Amino acid sequence: MRNFLERTVALFGLIAASPFVAVAVILIRLDSPGAAIFRQERVGRDRKPFICYKLRTMAAGTKQAGTHEISAASVTKIGKFLRATKLDEIPQLWNVVRGEMVFVGPRPCLPSQTELVHEREIRGVYTITPGITGLGQVRGIDMSDPVRLAEVDAEYLKTRSLALDLRLALQTVRGGGAGDRVKST
């Protein structure tokens, strides 16, 4: 029932956000060349790969790597705003509709982030669906610290509840956590 509810809310969220997404797409394309929707393979539940969607915040052609490995100079002007407000995550509602993600859960990582994949595997984190936001993000832990992030993801796995998910979602909406950081150089 919860899965159906999340998918339904995500679908209505996509419909409601579509005017914003349309404007964002135009602004992204005016700011820099390339596709406005960014697609990237991520590791999902049971380690199954899926394509994660976001509004593009970096220059087209930026290397496929964790954000902590990317220079801040790669972030576009509109991308800075989208990342700061977390509005770049809106297309992930489509991932929720498809059942590849949920609203709250461990953030999906790249297959190339092998240390994080391993640390999550040994802690059983891949038994749950990844989320748009999670405990690690609210606590300001990004994928540059794979062991600590996997430990927090495992903590979420053990303590997850509807009340915790609602609290984390509210904290995210209010700006909790720093999000994925880019290199300052």
C-alpha positions in Angstrom: 0.0 0.0 0.0 2.8 2.4 0.9 4.5 1.7 -2.5 1.3 2.5 -4.3 0.8 5.7 -2.3 4.4 6.9 -3.0 4.0 6.2 -6.7 0.7 8.1 -6.8 2.1 11.1 -4.9 5.1 11.1 -7.2 2.9 11.1 -10.3 0.9 14.0 -9.0 4.1 15.7 -8.0 5.5 15.4 -11.6 2.3 16.8 -13.0 2.3 19.7 -10.6 6.0 20.4 -11.2 5.8 20.1 -15.0 5.5 23.9 -15.6 8.6 24.5 -13.4 10.5 21.7 -15.1 9.6 23.2 -18.5 11.0 26.6 -17.4 14.1 25.0 -15.9 14.7 23.1 -19.1 14.6 26.3 -21.1 16.9 28.1 -18.6 19.4 25.1 -18.6 19.6 25.1 -22.4 20.1 28.9 -22.5 22.8 28.7 -19.8 24.8 25.9 -21.5 24.5 23.6 -24.5 23.4 20.0 -24.0 20.5 18.0 -22.8 18.6 19.5 -19.9 17.7 16.2 -18.3 20.7 14.3 -17.0 20.7 10.5 -17.1 23.1 8.4 -15.1 23.3 4.7 -14.2 23.0 4.1 -10.5 22.9 1.1 -8.2 19.4 0.2 -7.0 17.7 -2.3 -4.8 19.4 -5.8 -4.9 22.2 -4.0 -6.7 20.1 -3.8 -9.8 21.3 -0.9 -12.1 18.8 1.7 -13.2 18.9 5.1 -14.9 18.5 8.0 -12.5 17.1 11.3 -13.9 18.0 14.8 -12.7 17.9 18.3 -14.1 21.5 18.9 -15.5 23.5 21.2 -13.2 26.9 20.7 -14.8 28.4 21.5 -18.1 27.7 18.9 -20.8 30.5 16.5 -21.1 31.5 16.6 -17.4 33.0 13.2 -16.5 30.8 10.6 -15.0 31.9 10.5 -11.4 30.7 11.2 -7.9 30.0 14.9 -7.3 32.7 15.1 -4.7 35.2 14.2 -7.5 34.0 17.0 -9.8 35.3 20.5 -9.8 32.9 23.3 -8.8 33.9 25.0 -12.0 31.8 22.4 -13.8 28.6 23.6 -12.2 26.6 26.0 -14.4 25.1 29.3 -13.3 21.5 27.9 -13.2 23.0 24.6 -11.9 24.2 26.4 -8.7 20.6 27.5 -8.0 19.1 24.2 -8.8 21.6 22.3 -6.6 21.2 24.8 -3.7 17.4 24.4 -3.7 17.6 20.7 -4.5 15.1 21.4 -7.4 17.5 19.4 -9.7 16.1 16.2 -8.0 12.5 16.7 -9.4 12.9 14.3 -12.4 13.6 11.6 -9.8 9.9 11.6 -9.2 9.8 9.6 -12.5 12.1 7.0 -10.8 9.6 6.8 -7.9 6.7 6.3 -10.3 8.7 3.5 -12.0 9.4 1.9 -8.6 13.2 2.3 -8.9 13.3 4.8 -6.1 11.3 6.0 -3.1 11.1 9.4 -1.4 13.3 8.4 1.5 16.1 5.8 1.5 19.8 5.6 0.9 20.9 7.7 -2.0 21.8 5.5 -5.0 25.4 5.5 -5.9 27.3 5.0 -9.1 28.5 1.5 -10.0 32.0 2.9 -10.2 31.9 3.8 -6.4 33.0 0.3 -5.6 34.0 1.0 -2.0 30.6 2.3 -1.2 28.9 -0.5 -3.1 30.9 -3.0 -1.1 30.3 -1.3 2.3 26.6 -1.2 1.6 26.5 -4.8 0.5 28.1 -6.1 3.7 25.6 -4.1 5.8 22.5 -5.3 3.9 21.6 -1.8 2.5 20.7 -3.1 -0.9 17.7 -4.9 0.6 15.7 -1.6 0.4 14.9 0.7 -2.4 17.1 3.9 -2.7 15.6 7.3 -2.1 15.6 10.8 -3.3 16.8 11.9 0.2 18.0 9.9 3.2 19.4 10.0 6.6 23.0 10.5 5.3 22.0 13.5 3.2 20.1 15.2 6.1 23.2 14.6 8.3 25.4 16.1 5.6 27.3 12.9 4.8 28.1 12.5 1.1 29.6 9.7 -0.9 33.1 10.9 -0.4 33.0 9.1 3.0 31.8 5.6 1.9 32.3 3.8 5.2 30.5 6.4 7.3 27.7 6.7 4.7 27.2 3.0 4.6 27.0 2.9 8.4 24.4 5.6 8.4 22.5 3.8 5.7 22.5 0.6 7.8 21.3 2.7 10.8 18.4 3.9 8.6 17.7 0.3 7.5 17.4 -0.8 11.2 15.3 2.2 12.4 13.2 3.1 9.3 9.6 3.9 9.9 6.9 6.1 8.4 7.5 8.7 11.2 11.3 8.8 10.4 10.7 9.1 6.7 8.3 12.0 7.2 10.8 13.7 9.5 13.6 13.2 7.0 11.5 14.5 4.1 10.5 17.5 6.1 14.1 18.2 7.0 15.1 17.9 3.4 12.4 20.3 2.2 13.5 22.8 4.9 17.1 22.6 3.6 18.5 20.0 5.9 21.9 18.6 4.9 24.5 20.0 2.5 23.7 17.7 -0.4 26.5 16.3 -2.5 29.4 18.6 -2.5 31.6 19.4 -5.5 35.3 20.1 -5.2 36.1 23.8 -4.4 38.9 23.9 -6.9 
